[in-house]
Each structure stands twice: as structure tokens, then as C-alpha cells.
Amino acid sequence: MLLAQGITSCIPSRRNRNRRLPYSKRLYKLRHKVESLFAKLKDWRRIATRYDRCAHIFLSTVLLTATLISWL
């Protein structure tokens, strides 16, 4: 389904792989930033344990926290 939409992976191959798969170094660097943002989000206990019952309140908490993390 992802290939049909034109989405490809941006994970580099391991060194011992016989056939190297192409990947974009620029996208891989952006992927690292997204993963580190998720790691920082999990430091916030309210988000890690998902105290909020409503999905829209939880989403607004995640967006507010992500804004605070990027601003600090």
C-alpha cells in the first residue's frame, strides 16, 4: 500500500549486506529528528500514560508539548 502511494523507506542498509538499498541521507537526518522528538515526548508523564480520555484533548496535549520542546 505504501509503495502504491510512492512512499519508500529511508533506512540505510547494514554494512554486511550484499546488495545495498538506496536511501536519502537528507530524509534519514529528518527521521532522526522525529524519533528524538517522540523520545522527548515520552518523558512527559501525562503523554506516556495517556491520562486524557478524549482523543482531541490528548492530541492537543501532544501538540502543546511538542511546541514547548521545540521552543526550549
mmCIF file as gemmi writes it, N, C-alpha and C atoms, coordinates in Angstrom:
data_model
loop_
_atom_site.group_PDB
_atom_site.id
_atom_site.type_symbol
_atom_site.label_atom_id
_atom_site.label_alt_id
_atom_site.label_comp_id
_atom_site.label_asym_id
_atom_site.label_entity_id
_atom_site.label_seq_id
_atom_site.pdbx_PDB_ins_code
_atom_site.Cartn_x
_atom_site.Cartn_y
_atom_site.Cartn_z
_atom_site.occupancy
_atom_site.B_iso_or_equiv
_atom_site.pdbx_formal_charge
_atom_site.auth_seq_id
_atom_site.auth_asym_id
_atom_site.pdbx_PDB_model_num
ATOM 1 N N . MET Axp A 1 ? 0.82 -1.18 0 1 0 ? 1 A 1
ATOM 2 C CA . MET Axp A 1 ? 0 0 0 1 0 ? 1 A 1
ATOM 3 C C . MET Axp A 1 ? 0.879 1.264 0 1 0 ? 1 A 1
ATOM 4 N N . LEU Axp A 2 ? 1.976 1.227 0.771 1 0 ? 2 A 1
ATOM 5 C CA . LEU Axp A 2 ? 2.855 2.393 0.805 1 0 ? 2 A 1
ATOM 6 C C . LEU Axp A 2 ? 3.552 2.621 -0.527 1 0 ? 2 A 1
ATOM 7 N N . LEU Axp A 3 ? 3.981 1.542 -1.165 1 0 ? 3 A 1
ATOM 8 C CA . LEU Axp A 3 ? 4.626 1.686 -2.473 1 0 ? 3 A 1
ATOM 9 C C . LEU Axp A 3 ? 3.666 2.232 -3.522 1 0 ? 3 A 1
ATOM 10 N N . ALA Axp A 4 ? 2.396 1.898 -3.407 1 0 ? 4 A 1
ATOM 11 C CA . ALA Axp A 4 ? 1.403 2.41 -4.341 1 0 ? 4 A 1
ATOM 12 C C . ALA Axp A 4 ? 1.233 3.92 -4.198 1 0 ? 4 A 1
ATOM 13 N N . GLN Axp A 5 ? 1.472 4.439 -2.993 1 0 ? 5 A 1
ATOM 14 C CA . GLN Axp A 5 ? 1.374 5.874 -2.756 1 0 ? 5 A 1
ATOM 15 C C . GLN Axp A 5 ? 2.691 6.595 -3.001 1 0 ? 5 A 1
ATOM 16 N N . GLY Axp A 6 ? 3.74 5.847 -3.362 1 0 ? 6 A 1
ATOM 17 C CA . GLY Axp A 6 ? 5.031 6.453 -3.653 1 0 ? 6 A 1
ATOM 18 C C . GLY Axp A 6 ? 5.892 6.678 -2.427 1 0 ? 6 A 1
ATOM 19 N N . ILE Axp A 7 ? 5.597 5.985 -1.329 1 0 ? 7 A 1
ATOM 20 C CA . ILE Axp A 7 ? 6.351 6.141 -0.092 1 0 ? 7 A 1
ATOM 21 C C . ILE Axp A 7 ? 7.405 5.043 -0.029 1 0 ? 7 A 1
ATOM 22 N N . THR Axp A 8 ? 8.655 5.427 0.194 1 0 ? 8 A 1
ATOM 23 C CA . THR Axp A 8 ? 9.743 4.457 0.315 1 0 ? 8 A 1
ATOM 24 C C . THR Axp A 8 ? 10.408 4.628 1.668 1 0 ? 8 A 1
ATOM 25 N N . SER Axp A 9 ? 11.157 3.624 2.075 1 0 ? 9 A 1
ATOM 26 C CA . SER Axp A 9 ? 11.847 3.694 3.363 1 0 ? 9 A 1
ATOM 27 C C . SER Axp A 9 ? 13.104 4.552 3.222 1 0 ? 9 A 1
ATOM 28 N N . CYS Axp A 10 ? 13.542 5.098 4.325 1 0 ? 10 A 1
ATOM 29 C CA . CYS Axp A 10 ? 14.761 5.922 4.302 1 0 ? 10 A 1
ATOM 30 C C . CYS Axp A 10 ? 15.774 5.367 5.301 1 0 ? 10 A 1
ATOM 31 N N . ILE Axp A 11 ? 15.786 4.055 5.49 1 0 ? 11 A 1
ATOM 32 C CA . ILE Axp A 11 ? 16.711 3.416 6.409 1 0 ? 11 A 1
ATOM 33 C C . ILE Axp A 11 ? 17.875 2.854 5.596 1 0 ? 11 A 1
ATOM 34 N N . PRO Axp A 12 ? 19.113 3.187 5.957 1 0 ? 12 A 1
ATOM 35 C CA . PRO Axp A 12 ? 20.25 2.665 5.19 1 0 ? 12 A 1
ATOM 36 C C . PRO Axp A 12 ? 20.456 1.172 5.448 1 0 ? 12 A 1
ATOM 37 N N . SER Axp A 13 ? 21.106 0.508 4.5 1 0 ? 13 A 1
ATOM 38 C CA . SER Axp A 13 ? 21.416 -0.913 4.638 1 0 ? 13 A 1
ATOM 39 C C . SER Axp A 13 ? 22.556 -1.1 5.628 1 0 ? 13 A 1
ATOM 40 N N . ARG Axp A 14 ? 22.64 -2.288 6.198 1 0 ? 14 A 1
ATOM 41 C CA . ARG Axp A 14 ? 23.762 -2.605 7.075 1 0 ? 14 A 1
ATOM 42 C C . ARG Axp A 14 ? 25.029 -2.793 6.243 1 0 ? 14 A 1
ATOM 43 N N . ARG Axp A 15 ? 26.163 -2.69 6.88 1 0 ? 15 A 1
ATOM 44 C CA . ARG Axp A 15 ? 27.428 -2.774 6.149 1 0 ? 15 A 1
ATOM 45 C C . ARG Axp A 15 ? 27.663 -4.152 5.536 1 0 ? 15 A 1
ATOM 46 N N . ASN Axp A 16 ? 27.187 -5.198 6.206 1 0 ? 16 A 1
ATOM 47 C CA . ASN Axp A 16 ? 27.476 -6.543 5.716 1 0 ? 16 A 1
ATOM 48 C C . ASN Axp A 16 ? 26.44 -7.049 4.707 1 0 ? 16 A 1
ATOM 49 N N . ARG Axp A 17 ? 25.549 -6.205 4.273 1 0 ? 17 A 1
ATOM 50 C CA . ARG Axp A 17 ? 24.545 -6.612 3.28 1 0 ? 17 A 1
ATOM 51 C C . ARG Axp A 17 ? 25.178 -6.662 1.897 1 0 ? 17 A 1
ATOM 52 N N . ASN Axp A 18 ? 24.874 -7.713 1.146 1 0 ? 18 A 1
ATOM 53 C CA . ASN Axp A 18 ? 25.466 -7.877 -0.183 1 0 ? 18 A 1
ATOM 54 C C . ASN Axp A 18 ? 24.954 -6.833 -1.167 1 0 ? 18 A 1
ATOM 55 N N . ARG Axp A 19 ? 23.651 -6.608 -1.174 1 0 ? 19 A 1
ATOM 56 C CA . ARG Axp A 19 ? 23.063 -5.634 -2.105 1 0 ? 19 A 1
ATOM 57 C C . ARG Axp A 19 ? 22.61 -4.414 -1.322 1 0 ? 19 A 1
ATOM 58 N N . ARG Axp A 20 ? 23.197 -3.283 -1.595 1 0 ? 20 A 1
ATOM 59 C CA . ARG Axp A 20 ? 22.853 -2.043 -0.893 1 0 ? 20 A 1
ATOM 60 C C . ARG Axp A 20 ? 21.539 -1.479 -1.427 1 0 ? 20 A 1
ATOM 61 N N . LEU Axp A 21 ? 20.699 -1.014 -0.525 1 0 ? 21 A 1
ATOM 62 C CA . LEU Axp A 21 ? 19.444 -0.386 -0.915 1 0 ? 21 A 1
ATOM 63 C C . LEU Axp A 21 ? 19.625 1.135 -0.93 1 0 ? 21 A 1
ATOM 64 N N . PRO Axp A 22 ? 19.081 1.801 -1.915 1 0 ? 22 A 1
ATOM 65 C CA . PRO Axp A 22 ? 19.23 3.258 -1.963 1 0 ? 22 A 1
ATOM 66 C C . PRO Axp A 22 ? 18.378 3.935 -0.886 1 0 ? 22 A 1
ATOM 67 N N . TYR Axp A 23 ? 18.898 5.035 -0.351 1 0 ? 23 A 1
ATOM 68 C CA . TYR Axp A 23 ? 18.154 5.821 0.631 1 0 ? 23 A 1
ATOM 69 C C . TYR Axp A 23 ? 18.612 7.271 0.543 1 0 ? 23 A 1
ATOM 70 N N . SER Axp A 24 ? 17.782 8.143 1.054 1 0 ? 24 A 1
ATOM 71 C CA . SER Axp A 24 ? 18.089 9.565 1.019 1 0 ? 24 A 1
ATOM 72 C C . SER Axp A 24 ? 18.716 9.978 2.35 1 0 ? 24 A 1
ATOM 73 N N . LYS Axp A 25 ? 19.92 10.516 2.32 1 0 ? 25 A 1
ATOM 74 C CA . LYS Axp A 25 ? 20.588 10.936 3.559 1 0 ? 25 A 1
ATOM 75 C C . LYS Axp A 25 ? 19.861 12.108 4.206 1 0 ? 25 A 1
ATOM 76 N N . ARG Axp A 26 ? 19.289 12.968 3.391 1 0 ? 26 A 1
ATOM 77 C CA . ARG Axp A 26 ? 18.554 14.116 3.925 1 0 ? 26 A 1
ATOM 78 C C . ARG Axp A 26 ? 17.312 13.66 4.689 1 0 ? 26 A 1
ATOM 79 N N . LEU Axp A 27 ? 16.571 12.718 4.124 1 0 ? 27 A 1
ATOM 80 C CA . LEU Axp A 27 ? 15.39 12.197 4.81 1 0 ? 27 A 1
ATOM 81 C C . LEU Axp A 27 ? 15.767 11.42 6.065 1 0 ? 27 A 1
ATOM 82 N N . TYR Axp A 28 ? 16.908 10.732 6.032 1 0 ? 28 A 1
ATOM 83 C CA . TYR Axp A 28 ? 17.338 9.973 7.196 1 0 ? 28 A 1
ATOM 84 C C . TYR Axp A 28 ? 17.653 10.913 8.362 1 0 ? 28 A 1
ATOM 85 N N . LYS Axp A 29 ? 18.239 12.071 8.067 1 0 ? 29 A 1
ATOM 86 C CA . LYS Axp A 29 ? 18.507 13.048 9.131 1 0 ? 29 A 1
ATOM 87 C C . LYS Axp A 29 ? 17.204 13.6 9.705 1 0 ? 29 A 1
ATOM 88 N N . LEU Axp A 30 ? 16.221 13.842 8.861 1 0 ? 30 A 1
ATOM 89 C CA . LEU Axp A 30 ? 14.923 14.308 9.347 1 0 ? 30 A 1
ATOM 90 C C . LEU Axp A 30 ? 14.227 13.235 10.168 1 0 ? 30 A 1
ATOM 91 N N . ARG Axp A 31 ? 14.388 11.979 9.789 1 0 ? 31 A 1
ATOM 92 C CA . ARG Axp A 31 ? 13.809 10.865 10.532 1 0 ? 31 A 1
ATOM 93 C C . ARG Axp A 31 ? 14.366 10.828 11.948 1 0 ? 31 A 1
ATOM 94 N N . HIS Axp A 32 ? 15.654 11.091 12.081 1 0 ? 32 A 1
ATOM 95 C CA . HIS Axp A 32 ? 16.279 11.119 13.402 1 0 ? 32 A 1
ATOM 96 C C . HIS Axp A 32 ? 15.667 12.214 14.274 1 0 ? 32 A 1
ATOM 97 N N . LYS Axp A 33 ? 15.381 13.351 13.696 1 0 ? 33 A 1
ATOM 98 C CA . LYS Axp A 33 ? 14.775 14.44 14.467 1 0 ? 33 A 1
ATOM 99 C C . LYS Axp A 33 ? 13.384 14.068 14.958 1 0 ? 33 A 1
ATOM 100 N N . VAL Axp A 34 ? 12.61 13.396 14.117 1 0 ? 34 A 1
ATOM 101 C CA . VAL Axp A 34 ? 11.264 12.975 14.512 1 0 ? 34 A 1
ATOM 102 C C . VAL Axp A 34 ? 11.329 11.937 15.625 1 0 ? 34 A 1
ATOM 103 N N . GLU Axp A 35 ? 12.254 10.979 15.504 1 0 ? 35 A 1
ATOM 104 C CA . GLU Axp A 35 ? 12.38 9.954 16.532 1 0 ? 35 A 1
ATOM 105 C C . GLU Axp A 35 ? 12.842 10.544 17.855 1 0 ? 35 A 1
ATOM 106 N N . SER Axp A 36 ? 13.736 11.515 17.823 1 0 ? 36 A 1
ATOM 107 C CA . SER Axp A 36 ? 14.168 12.138 19.077 1 0 ? 36 A 1
ATOM 108 C C . SER Axp A 36 ? 13.048 12.971 19.692 1 0 ? 36 A 1
ATOM 109 N N . LEU Axp A 37 ? 12.176 13.556 18.87 1 0 ? 37 A 1
ATOM 110 C CA . LEU Axp A 37 ? 11.025 14.28 19.408 1 0 ? 37 A 1
ATOM 111 C C . LEU Axp A 37 ? 10.086 13.327 20.135 1 0 ? 37 A 1
ATOM 112 N N . PHE Axp A 38 ? 9.838 12.139 19.563 1 0 ? 38 A 1
ATOM 113 C CA . PHE Axp A 38 ? 8.992 11.16 20.239 1 0 ? 38 A 1
ATOM 114 C C . PHE Axp A 38 ? 9.627 10.698 21.546 1 0 ? 38 A 1
ATOM 115 N N . ALA Axp A 39 ? 10.941 10.556 21.58 1 0 ? 39 A 1
ATOM 116 C CA . ALA Axp A 39 ? 11.614 10.162 22.818 1 0 ? 39 A 1
ATOM 117 C C . ALA Axp A 39 ? 11.45 11.237 23.883 1 0 ? 39 A 1
ATOM 118 N N . LYS Axp A 40 ? 11.529 12.496 23.491 1 0 ? 40 A 1
ATOM 119 C CA . LYS Axp A 40 ? 11.339 13.583 24.451 1 0 ? 40 A 1
ATOM 120 C C . LYS Axp A 40 ? 9.888 13.684 24.905 1 0 ? 40 A 1
ATOM 121 N N . LEU Axp A 41 ? 8.943 13.38 24.011 1 0 ? 41 A 1
ATOM 122 C CA . LEU Axp A 41 ? 7.528 13.402 24.382 1 0 ? 41 A 1
ATOM 123 C C . LEU Axp A 41 ? 7.224 12.361 25.453 1 0 ? 41 A 1
ATOM 124 N N . LYS Axp A 42 ? 7.894 11.217 25.379 1 0 ? 42 A 1
ATOM 125 C CA . LYS Axp A 42 ? 7.636 10.166 26.355 1 0 ? 42 A 1
ATOM 126 C C . LYS Axp A 42 ? 8.173 10.516 27.733 1 0 ? 42 A 1
ATOM 127 N N . ASP Axp A 43 ? 9.017 11.524 27.835 1 0 ? 43 A 1
ATOM 128 C CA . ASP Axp A 43 ? 9.478 11.986 29.148 1 0 ? 43 A 1
ATOM 129 C C . ASP Axp A 43 ? 8.355 12.675 29.915 1 0 ? 43 A 1
ATOM 130 N N . TRP Axp A 44 ? 7.375 13.181 29.229 1 0 ? 44 A 1
ATOM 131 C CA . TRP Axp A 44 ? 6.236 13.829 29.868 1 0 ? 44 A 1
ATOM 132 C C . TRP Axp A 44 ? 5.27 12.738 30.315 1 0 ? 44 A 1
ATOM 133 N N . ARG Axp A 45 ? 5.065 12.61 31.595 1 0 ? 45 A 1
ATOM 134 C CA . ARG Axp A 45 ? 4.295 11.505 32.145 1 0 ? 45 A 1
ATOM 135 C C . ARG Axp A 45 ? 2.848 11.496 31.666 1 0 ? 45 A 1
ATOM 136 N N . ARG Axp A 46 ? 2.255 12.641 31.534 1 0 ? 46 A 1
ATOM 137 C CA . ARG Axp A 46 ? 0.854 12.714 31.111 1 0 ? 46 A 1
ATOM 138 C C . ARG Axp A 46 ? 0.662 12.103 29.725 1 0 ? 46 A 1
ATOM 139 N N . ILE Axp A 47 ? 1.632 12.296 28.849 1 0 ? 47 A 1
ATOM 140 C CA . ILE Axp A 47 ? 1.526 11.757 27.498 1 0 ? 47 A 1
ATOM 141 C C . ILE Axp A 47 ? 1.895 10.275 27.475 1 0 ? 47 A 1
ATOM 142 N N . ALA Axp A 48 ? 2.921 9.887 28.248 1 0 ? 48 A 1
ATOM 143 C CA . ALA Axp A 48 ? 3.364 8.494 28.24 1 0 ? 48 A 1
ATOM 144 C C . ALA Axp A 48 ? 2.295 7.553 28.783 1 0 ? 48 A 1
ATOM 145 N N . THR Axp A 49 ? 1.52 8.005 29.767 1 0 ? 49 A 1
ATOM 146 C CA . THR Axp A 49 ? 0.493 7.137 30.351 1 0 ? 49 A 1
ATOM 147 C C . THR Axp A 49 ? -0.894 7.417 29.796 1 0 ? 49 A 1
ATOM 148 N N . ARG Axp A 50 ? -1.036 8.454 29.015 1 0 ? 50 A 1
ATOM 149 C CA . ARG Axp A 50 ? -2.288 8.846 28.356 1 0 ? 50 A 1
ATOM 150 C C . ARG Axp A 50 ? -3.437 8.974 29.354 1 0 ? 50 A 1
ATOM 151 N N . TYR Axp A 51 ? -3.33 9.984 30.204 1 0 ? 51 A 1
ATOM 152 C CA . TYR Axp A 51 ? -4.357 10.246 31.2 1 0 ? 51 A 1
ATOM 153 C C . TYR Axp A 51 ? -5.671 10.72 30.592 1 0 ? 51 A 1
ATOM 154 N N . ASP Axp A 52 ? -5.599 11.44 29.501 1 0 ? 52 A 1
ATOM 155 C CA . ASP Axp A 52 ? -6.798 12.031 28.916 1 0 ? 52 A 1
ATOM 156 C C . ASP Axp A 52 ? -7.673 10.974 28.265 1 0 ? 52 A 1
ATOM 157 N N . ARG Axp A 53 ? -8.975 11.092 28.462 1 0 ? 53 A 1
ATOM 158 C CA . ARG Axp A 53 ? -9.904 10.121 27.888 1 0 ? 53 A 1
ATOM 159 C C . ARG Axp A 53 ? -10.271 10.466 26.457 1 0 ? 53 A 1
ATOM 160 N N . CYS Axp A 54 ? -10.4 11.723 26.17 1 0 ? 54 A 1
ATOM 161 C CA . CYS Axp A 54 ? -10.821 12.152 24.83 1 0 ? 54 A 1
ATOM 162 C C . CYS Axp A 54 ? -9.605 12.266 23.908 1 0 ? 54 A 1
ATOM 163 N N . ALA Axp A 55 ? -9.77 11.816 22.693 1 0 ? 55 A 1
ATOM 164 C CA . ALA Axp A 55 ? -8.668 11.833 21.73 1 0 ? 55 A 1
ATOM 165 C C . ALA Axp A 55 ? -8.272 13.258 21.36 1 0 ? 55 A 1
ATOM 166 N N . HIS Axp A 56 ? -9.241 14.165 21.255 1 0 ? 56 A 1
ATOM 167 C CA . HIS Axp A 56 ? -8.91 15.531 20.846 1 0 ? 56 A 1
ATOM 168 C C . HIS Axp A 56 ? -8.156 16.268 21.96 1 0 ? 56 A 1
ATOM 169 N N . ILE Axp A 57 ? -8.419 15.968 23.206 1 0 ? 57 A 1
ATOM 170 C CA . ILE Axp A 57 ? -7.664 16.589 24.302 1 0 ? 57 A 1
ATOM 171 C C . ILE Axp A 57 ? -6.245 16.021 24.337 1 0 ? 57 A 1
ATOM 172 N N . PHE Axp A 58 ? -6.126 14.705 24.107 1 0 ? 58 A 1
ATOM 173 C CA . PHE Axp A 58 ? -4.803 14.09 24.071 1 0 ? 58 A 1
ATOM 174 C C . PHE Axp A 58 ? -3.968 14.66 22.934 1 0 ? 58 A 1
ATOM 175 N N . LEU Axp A 59 ? -4.578 14.822 21.765 1 0 ? 59 A 1
ATOM 176 C CA . LEU Axp A 59 ? -3.859 15.386 20.622 1 0 ? 59 A 1
ATOM 177 C C . LEU Axp A 59 ? -3.413 16.814 20.902 1 0 ? 59 A 1
ATOM 178 N N . SER Axp A 60 ? -4.272 17.609 21.524 1 0 ? 60 A 1
ATOM 179 C CA . SER Axp A 60 ? -3.883 18.98 21.837 1 0 ? 60 A 1
ATOM 180 C C . SER Axp A 60 ? -2.754 19.01 22.865 1 0 ? 60 A 1
ATOM 181 N N . THR Axp A 61 ? -2.745 18.054 23.803 1 0 ? 61 A 1
ATOM 182 C CA . THR Axp A 61 ? -1.648 17.976 24.771 1 0 ? 61 A 1
ATOM 183 C C . THR Axp A 61 ? -0.346 17.61 24.081 1 0 ? 61 A 1
ATOM 184 N N . VAL Axp A 62 ? -0.404 16.678 23.15 1 0 ? 62 A 1
ATOM 185 C CA . VAL Axp A 62 ? 0.796 16.287 22.407 1 0 ? 62 A 1
ATOM 186 C C . VAL Axp A 62 ? 1.32 17.466 21.586 1 0 ? 62 A 1
ATOM 187 N N . LEU Axp A 63 ? 0.441 18.182 20.925 1 0 ? 63 A 1
ATOM 188 C CA . LEU Axp A 63 ? 0.871 19.328 20.111 1 0 ? 63 A 1
ATOM 189 C C . LEU Axp A 63 ? 1.453 20.443 20.973 1 0 ? 63 A 1
ATOM 190 N N . LEU Axp A 64 ? 0.836 20.698 22.113 1 0 ? 64 A 1
ATOM 191 C CA . LEU Axp A 64 ? 1.36 21.725 23.013 1 0 ? 64 A 1
ATOM 192 C C . LEU Axp A 64 ? 2.727 21.331 23.554 1 0 ? 64 A 1
ATOM 193 N N . THR Axp A 65 ? 2.882 20.078 23.93 1 0 ? 65 A 1
ATOM 194 C CA . THR Axp A 65 ? 4.165 19.607 24.446 1 0 ? 65 A 1
ATOM 195 C C . THR Axp A 65 ? 5.241 19.637 23.369 1 0 ? 65 A 1
ATOM 196 N N . ALA Axp A 66 ? 4.898 19.247 22.163 1 0 ? 66 A 1
ATOM 197 C CA . ALA Axp A 66 ? 5.862 19.28 21.058 1 0 ? 66 A 1
ATOM 198 C C . ALA Axp A 66 ? 6.295 20.721 20.767 1 0 ? 66 A 1
ATOM 199 N N . THR Axp A 67 ? 5.365 21.649 20.883 1 0 ? 67 A 1
ATOM 200 C CA . THR Axp A 67 ? 5.715 23.059 20.685 1 0 ? 67 A 1
ATOM 201 C C . THR Axp A 67 ? 6.659 23.532 21.776 1 0 ? 67 A 1
ATOM 202 N N . LEU Axp A 68 ? 6.388 23.152 23.012 1 0 ? 68 A 1
ATOM 203 C CA . LEU Axp A 68 ? 7.271 23.531 24.12 1 0 ? 68 A 1
ATOM 204 C C . LEU Axp A 68 ? 8.648 22.937 23.984 1 0 ? 68 A 1
ATOM 205 N N . ILE Axp A 69 ? 8.729 21.672 23.566 1 0 ? 69 A 1
ATOM 206 C CA . ILE Axp A 69 ? 10.023 21.009 23.411 1 0 ? 69 A 1
ATOM 207 C C . ILE Axp A 69 ? 10.837 21.686 22.304 1 0 ? 69 A 1
ATOM 208 N N . SER Axp A 70 ? 10.198 22.008 21.195 1 0 ? 70 A 1
ATOM 209 C CA . SER Axp A 70 ? 10.923 22.642 20.098 1 0 ? 70 A 1
ATOM 210 C C . SER Axp A 70 ? 11.304 24.084 20.41 1 0 ? 70 A 1
ATOM 211 N N . TRP Axp A 71 ? 10.525 24.73 21.282 1 0 ? 71 A 1
ATOM 212 C CA . TRP Axp A 71 ? 10.799 26.115 21.626 1 0 ? 71 A 1
ATOM 213 C C . TRP Axp A 71 ? 11.934 26.231 22.643 1 0 ? 71 A 1
ATOM 214 N N . LEU Axp A 72 ? 12.01 25.272 23.564 1 0 ? 72 A 1
ATOM 215 C CA . LEU Axp A 72 ? 13.058 25.307 24.595 1 0 ? 72 A 1
ATOM 216 C C . LEU Axp A 72 ? 14.311 24.806 24.031 1 0 ? 72 A 1
